[in-house]
Amino acid sequence: MTGSTAFAPMLRRGHVADSSAVFDIVVLGGGSGGYAAALRATELGLSVALIEADKVGGTCLHYGCIPTKAYLHAAEVADVAREGEGIGVRSKFDGIDVPALQAYKDAVVGRLYKGLQGLVKAHGITFVEGYGRLVGQDTVEVDGTRYTGRHVVLATGSYSRTLPGLEIGGRVITSDGALNLDHVPRSVVVLGGGVIGCEFASAWRSFGAEVTVIEALPNLLPNEDVALSKAFERAFRKRGIAFSTGVRFQGVTQDDDGVHVTLEDGKTHDADYLLVAVGRGPRTDDLGYAEQGVPMERGFVLTDERLHTGVANIHAVGDIVPGLQLAHRGFAQGIFVAEEIAGLAPAPIVESGIPRVTYSEPEVASVGLTEAAAKEEHGADNVQTYDYNLGGNGKSQILGTPGFIKLVRVADGPVVGVHMIGSRVGELIGEGQLIVNWEAHPEDVAALVHAHPTQNEALGEAFLALAGKPLHAHN
């Protein structure tokens, strides 16, 4: 309850709870979407039971977003050490102390986890640690104890997928195994050129490994604007990261020497490990969803735009709902559902307005429609684009990063897409998100003053150019 100073008990496995209590909301899954729904609901005065089989914070905090970004920060430091001589700093890269790297990563995760536990407790949320299963349209059972809610929110997240016939084990690993390696591999084949695969490829290359990425689709980062994908491939090639696109994986064998990967075109690749990064699947098996009439498709929970399943008072959020599998999407959906249940009638979340970032070197950040999607939606003759090269940006020159910002607009209308590539551009996507979601015109943004010298200034320059008054434009 809002403002309550009473702390709810943490109910662990085997604890016999008072099953006669009826909560306003029972949330199944304590990841980004689930805990966001729980926190926001209690702020609105609703009683909440939050059920989680592992740790509150879910995959993102413990096995995904946060630990991988800690690795990528270490990779950035390694690259800076290599490049120090070029800017007058006597530094060199002597290798990676993996136990120290693991300790750094674990400390970051630990601090955030402790803070999140404190928030759950302070909000008066009843946290139930255990494996929950939907046994009624208003009831979740954990270790024989049933928790009933006037509303139920399904938020059970996702798992690392593999391909049919490709077994995980030994030297064939997923991102979970990659984060727990006690050494830097000499060589790795990465199966999957999406966000997860490219982030690990980038980090391992910075740590000194030889890396080859295999992607069945025509480009790396295939969900991005094709201009960014091609620029990203050039950057990876320059860094010495090999990749093969447009060809499918056929099989792998492993022995004491490593893995031996075969592609459908007959080419083979040998390495210490094969990282399987072919996406994430919805964690919905054996949770009772289908038995209770929840609509499903390929394991995903189907909802309307208000994230309602169409069954009783059951909503769903996060990776189990078709669409972008991003922690911040789940987080926003959790808040949305809590406010929906509380009767606030929040505006539906527009999927294309959710920012997307690949935290590699270089970074790729985007929001809104790609050029191809904009032309499909608005007509080819109705779409204009502009590319601003970071060569004209002072801070980017200081950092030594190439790259560009691509803007997509409707002719004589708003900007519908912002796409960027270059070091640290992920930190710029916040303004891009505001521009796209508030349907700003180039002239609206061009009138804003951007601080100098910042990379953010590059966005201002791009909009000056698109508004018809280019200044530091080199293309």
Order of alpha helices (4+ residues) and beta strands (2+ residues): beta-beta-alpha-beta-alpha-alpha-alpha-beta-beta-beta-beta-beta-beta-alpha-beta-alpha-beta-alpha-beta-beta-beta-beta-beta-beta-beta-beta-beta-alpha-beta-beta-alpha-beta-alpha-beta-beta-alpha-alpha-alpha
